[in-house]
Amino acid sequence: MRISFTLLFLTAAIASAQFIENSCPAPGDHITGITEGVFAVDSMLDVVFHMNGWTGEVYDTIPLPFTGFSPVGLAMKGDSLMFAGSGTAMIYVMSVYGDSIGTYDVSDSGIYSISGLSCPWEDLFIADDSTNIVWRTDLPLGSGPFTQFLALEGCPQIHDIGVVYYDQVAVACEDSVSPVRIYWGPSDYEPIWFQPGECESAVGVGTCGEGNRFWFSDPEMGMIHRYCCDMGGVSGDEPEHAVEVSMPNPVSGSAVVSVQLPSPGEVSITVTDMAGRTVAEAFTGHLPEGDHQVPLNMEGHPAGTYILRVTRSDVESTCQFTLLK
């Protein structure tokens, strides 16, 4: 069975902002890992939920093809999902269709107790809660060495990590003031900003793949939150510039991008690879106000992860998607 969903994102003129952008009901009570898509792993039910991160609607429930451990962390690369066994150095890899791909023991690399995983680009980041060290390695697993990326000084009980742009690391931890800390250095971090009653806890954290945003699960409230940190926030000062875009994900060959403009303007729709190289141009020109359907042809491009970029004046919306073959 092929899994398909639609990415919906709203971007306005770039502004500095930090806030909880959206909250939806969690599909389970024990979400210990979450990643773009949105996929979320439940450690008690031993399943991965494929869901709509805006509404909470569950598209599919995928049983884990492995047993005998409590899954933590969740990372996605192409059509593969990776998670770890709690308190172990074992990483398990499965397809988004529920097939077993492989298991990897990374204890020889100096990793003892994995609590979190994140794969924002081509690398895998691994959090070891016994040493508070975040490690980095190439993908696929086994193709490169493990190197120390960041030692988190004084971070209480790491639950999971989500690496976002500019090498910032969102860390779910037992901080009584802020359930998530955003680190950019060993002792340099800032708490997330939220209003009273918006969130109470954090266990699973995952890269959103869109701007400086991440997801985190809040078991105390039974919610999954989408957080915007620092740059790339939605500006409340210029709502007339908002651009709404949706597209299917994953993509198989070709797709249709839906663009909604509140006013006419010059629009550019392109696709870049993860190195920033433009690989496809879907549209460049003037579009009137309203809804538009723009065909996107990805035939001839290798399977992998790409970024859709929709630019109108000084507004750029970006979103990561997966191309299947």
C-alpha positions as CSV (number, residue, x, y, z in Angstrom):
1,M,0.0,0.0,0.0
2,R,1.4,3.4,-0.9
3,I,1.1,6.1,1.7
4,S,0.2,9.5,0.5
5,F,-0.6,12.7,2.2
6,T,-0.7,16.4,1.6
7,L,1.7,19.0,2.9
8,L,0.0,22.3,3.7
9,F,2.0,25.3,4.8
10,L,1.5,29.1,5.3
11,T,4.4,31.5,5.1
12,A,4.5,35.3,5.3
13,A,7.2,37.9,5.2
14,I,10.2,36.7,7.1
15,A,10.2,37.9,10.7
16,S,11.8,36.9,14.0
17,A,9.2,35.0,16.0
18,Q,8.9,32.1,18.4
19,F,5.6,30.5,19.2
20,I,3.5,27.3,19.1
21,E,2.2,27.5,15.5
22,N,-0.3,24.6,15.8
23,S,-1.6,21.9,18.1
24,C,-3.5,18.8,17.4
25,P,-4.6,15.7,19.4
26,A,-1.9,13.0,19.6
27,P,-2.9,9.6,18.1
28,G,-1.5,7.8,21.2
29,D,-0.6,8.4,24.8
30,H,3.0,7.4,24.6
31,I,4.5,9.2,21.6
32,T,8.3,8.9,22.1
33,G,9.4,10.0,18.6
34,I,8.1,12.1,15.8
35,T,9.4,13.1,12.4
36,E,8.4,15.0,9.2
37,G,5.5,13.6,7.4
38,V,4.1,13.4,10.1
39,F,5.1,10.0,11.5
40,A,4.9,9.3,15.2
41,V,6.0,6.2,17.1
42,D,4.1,5.0,20.2
43,S,6.2,3.0,22.7
44,M,3.3,1.2,24.3
45,L,1.4,0.2,21.2
46,D,4.5,-0.6,19.1
47,V,3.2,1.2,16.1
48,V,4.0,4.1,13.9
49,F,1.2,6.5,13.2
50,H,1.1,8.3,9.8
51,M,-1.0,11.4,10.5
52,N,-2.0,14.9,9.6
53,G,0.1,17.2,11.9
54,W,-2.4,20.0,11.6
55,T,-5.7,18.2,12.4
56,G,-4.5,15.0,14.1
57,E,-6.2,12.8,11.5
58,V,-4.5,9.4,11.3
59,Y,-4.0,8.2,7.8
60,D,-2.4,4.8,8.6
61,T,-1.3,2.7,11.6
62,I,1.9,0.8,10.8
63,P,2.9,-2.1,13.2
64,L,6.6,-2.2,14.1
65,P,8.3,-5.2,12.4
66,F,10.6,-5.6,15.5
67,T,9.7,-6.7,19.1
68,G,11.3,-7.0,22.5
69,F,12.2,-3.4,23.2
70,S,10.7,0.0,23.9
71,P,11.1,2.3,20.8
72,V,12.4,5.8,21.2
73,G,13.2,8.6,18.8
74,L,12.2,8.6,15.2
75,A,13.9,9.8,12.0
76,M,13.0,9.6,8.4
77,K,15.2,9.3,5.3
78,G,13.5,8.8,1.9
79,D,10.9,6.0,2.5
80,S,12.8,4.6,5.5
81,L,12.1,5.2,9.2
82,M,14.7,4.8,12.0
83,F,14.2,4.4,15.7
84,A,16.1,3.1,18.7
85,G,15.6,0.7,21.5
86,S,15.3,2.6,24.8
87,G,18.5,2.3,26.9
88,T,20.4,0.4,24.2
89,A,22.7,1.2,21.3
90,M,20.5,-0.5,18.8
91,I,19.0,1.3,15.8
92,Y,16.1,-0.3,13.9
93,V,15.3,0.6,10.3
94,M,11.9,-0.1,8.6
95,S,10.1,1.1,5.5
96,V,7.1,3.4,5.7
97,Y,5.1,0.4,4.5
98,G,6.0,-1.6,7.6
99,D,8.8,-3.8,6.2
100,S,11.9,-4.6,8.2
101,I,15.1,-3.3,6.6
102,G,17.8,-3.9,9.2
103,T,19.2,-3.5,12.7
104,Y,22.4,-1.8,13.7
105,D,24.4,-2.1,16.9
106,V,26.4,1.2,17.3
107,S,27.9,0.5,20.7
108,D,31.4,0.2,19.1
109,S,31.2,3.9,18.4
110,G,31.0,4.9,22.0
111,I,27.2,5.2,22.1
112,Y,25.6,3.4,25.1
113,S,22.0,4.5,25.6
114,I,20.1,6.1,22.7
115,S,17.2,8.4,23.6
116,G,16.7,10.4,20.4
117,L,17.3,10.4,16.7
118,S,17.0,13.1,14.0
119,C,17.7,13.2,10.3
120,P,17.2,16.7,8.9
121,W,19.4,16.3,5.8
122,E,21.8,13.6,4.7
123,D,23.2,12.8,8.2
124,L,21.7,11.0,11.2
125,F,22.0,12.7,14.7
126,I,21.9,10.4,17.7
127,A,21.4,11.5,21.4
128,D,23.0,9.4,24.1
129,D,21.2,10.2,27.4
130,S,23.9,8.4,29.4
131,T,26.6,10.9,28.4
132,N,24.4,13.9,27.1
133,I,26.3,13.7,23.8
134,V,24.7,14.2,20.4
135,W,26.6,12.2,17.7
136,R,26.5,12.6,14.0
137,T,27.1,10.0,11.2
138,D,26.5,9.5,7.5
139,L,23.6,7.6,6.0
140,P,23.1,4.9,5.2
141,L,24.2,3.5,8.5
142,G,27.7,2.0,8.4
143,S,28.9,4.2,5.6
144,G,30.8,6.6,7.7
145,P,32.3,7.3,11.2
146,F,30.5,8.5,14.2
147,T,31.7,12.0,15.4
148,Q,30.7,14.0,18.4
149,F,28.5,16.8,17.3
150,L,27.5,18.5,20.6
151,A,27.9,17.8,24.3
152,L,24.8,19.1,26.2
153,E,26.1,20.5,29.5
154,G,23.7,20.3,32.4
155,C,20.7,19.1,30.3
156,P,18.4,17.1,32.6
157,Q,17.2,13.7,31.3
158,I,17.2,13.9,27.5
159,H,14.0,12.4,25.9
160,D,14.6,13.1,22.2
161,I,16.2,15.6,19.8
162,G,15.2,17.4,16.6
163,V,18.0,19.1,14.6
164,V,16.7,22.2,12.8
165,Y,18.3,24.7,10.5
166,Y,21.6,26.5,11.4
167,D,22.5,23.4,13.4
168,Q,20.2,24.3,16.3
169,V,19.2,21.3,18.3
170,A,15.7,21.1,19.9
171,V,16.0,18.9,23.0
172,A,13.0,17.5,24.9
173,C,14.1,17.1,28.5
174,E,13.0,17.3,32.2
175,D,13.3,21.1,32.5
176,S,10.7,22.3,34.9
177,V,10.5,25.7,33.2
178,S,10.6,24.7,29.5
179,P,9.9,21.2,28.3
180,V,12.1,21.8,25.2
181,R,15.4,23.6,25.1
182,I,16.9,24.9,21.8
183,Y,20.7,24.5,21.9
184,W,23.3,26.1,19.6
185,G,26.3,25.3,21.8
186,P,27.3,23.0,24.7
187,S,25.9,25.4,27.4
188,D,24.1,27.9,25.1
189,Y,20.4,27.4,24.8
190,E,17.1,29.1,25.1
191,P,13.7,27.9,26.3
192,I,10.8,27.7,24.0
193,W,8.2,30.4,24.4
194,F,4.6,29.5,25.1
195,Q,1.5,30.9,26.8
196,P,0.2,29.4,30.0
197,G,-1.9,26.3,29.2
198,E,-0.4,25.9,25.7
199,C,1.9,23.0,26.6
200,E,3.0,21.1,29.7
201,S,5.6,18.4,28.7
202,A,7.7,17.1,25.8
203,V,8.9,13.6,25.0
204,G,9.2,13.1,21.3
205,V,10.8,15.9,19.1
206,G,11.1,15.8,15.4
207,T,12.4,17.9,12.5
208,C,9.6,19.5,10.5
209,G,11.6,19.9,7.3
210,E,10.1,23.4,6.8
211,G,11.9,26.5,7.9
212,N,13.1,26.7,11.5
213,R,10.3,24.5,12.9
214,F,9.9,21.3,14.7
215,W,7.2,19.0,16.2
216,F,7.0,17.8,19.8
217,S,4.7,15.5,21.6
218,D,3.1,16.7,24.9
219,P,1.8,13.6,26.7
220,E,0.5,15.6,29.7
221,M,-1.9,17.4,27.4
222,G,-2.3,14.5,24.9
223,M,-1.2,16.8,22.1
224,I,1.4,17.2,19.3
225,H,2.6,20.8,18.9
226,R,4.3,22.5,15.9
227,Y,6.8,25.1,17.0
228,C,8.3,28.0,15.1
229,C,11.7,29.0,16.5
230,D,13.4,32.3,15.7
231,M,13.6,32.9,12.0
232,G,10.9,32.0,9.4
233,G,8.0,32.8,11.6
234,V,4.6,34.0,10.4
235,S,4.4,37.8,10.7
236,G,1.2,39.2,12.1
237,D,2.0,42.6,10.7
238,E,1.5,41.8,7.0
239,P,-1.2,39.1,6.6
240,E,-2.0,40.4,3.1
241,H,1.3,38.8,2.0
242,A,0.4,35.3,3.1
243,V,0.8,32.5,0.5
244,E,-0.9,29.1,1.1
245,V,0.6,26.1,-0.7
246,S,-0.2,22.4,-0.6
247,M,1.2,19.4,-2.4
248,P,1.2,15.6,-2.0
249,N,4.0,13.8,-0.2
250,P,5.7,11.5,-1.2
251,V,5.7,12.3,-4.9
252,S,6.0,9.6,-7.6
253,G,7.1,11.2,-10.9
254,S,4.8,14.1,-11.1
255,A,2.4,16.0,-8.9
256,V,0.2,19.1,-8.7
257,V,1.1,22.0,-6.5
258,S,-1.8,24.1,-5.3
259,V,-1.1,27.8,-4.7
260,Q,-3.5,30.3,-3.1
261,L,-2.6,34.0,-3.5
262,P,-4.5,36.7,-1.6
263,S,-3.4,39.2,-4.3
264,P,-1.8,39.1,-7.8
265,G,2.0,39.0,-8.1
266,E,5.1,37.5,-9.7
267,V,5.6,33.9,-8.5
268,S,8.4,31.5,-8.9
269,I,8.0,27.8,-8.1
270,T,11.2,25.7,-8.1
271,V,12.7,22.5,-6.6
272,T,16.2,22.2,-5.2
273,D,18.1,19.3,-3.9
274,M,19.5,19.1,-0.4
275,A,22.7,20.8,-1.6
276,G,20.7,23.8,-2.7
277,R,21.0,23.2,-6.5
278,T,17.9,24.0,-8.6
279,V,16.8,20.7,-10.3
280,A,13.3,21.7,-11.5
281,E,11.3,24.8,-12.4
282,A,7.6,24.4,-12.3
283,F,6.5,28.0,-12.9
284,T,7.9,31.5,-13.3
285,G,5.6,34.4,-14.1
286,H,2.6,36.5,-13.0
287,L,-0.4,34.9,-11.3
288,P,-3.7,36.6,-10.5
289,E,-5.4,36.5,-7.1
290,G,-7.0,33.2,-6.2
291,D,-6.3,29.4,-6.4
292,H,-3.9,28.0,-8.9
293,Q,-3.0,24.4,-9.8
294,V,0.6,24.1,-11.1
295,P,2.0,20.8,-12.5
296,L,5.3,19.6,-11.1
297,N,7.3,17.1,-13.2
298,M,10.0,15.2,-11.3
299,E,10.4,12.5,-13.9
300,G,14.0,11.7,-14.6
301,H,15.2,12.8,-11.2
302,P,16.6,10.2,-8.7
303,A,14.7,9.2,-5.7
304,G,15.5,11.2,-2.6
305,T,14.6,14.3,-0.6
306,Y,14.0,17.6,-2.2
307,I,12.8,21.1,-1.3
308,L,9.9,22.9,-3.0
309,R,10.4,26.7,-3.0
310,V,7.5,29.1,-3.8
311,T,8.6,32.7,-4.0
312,R,6.4,35.8,-4.3
313,S,8.0,39.2,-3.9
314,D,9.9,39.0,-0.6
315,V,8.0,36.0,0.6
316,E,9.4,32.4,0.3
317,S,7.7,29.3,1.3
318,T,9.8,26.1,1.5
319,C,8.8,22.6,2.2
320,Q,10.7,19.3,2.1
321,F,9.2,16.3,0.2
322,T,10.3,12.8,-0.8
323,L,10.5,11.5,-4.4
324,L,9.9,7.8,-4.8
325,K,10.7,5.6,-7.8
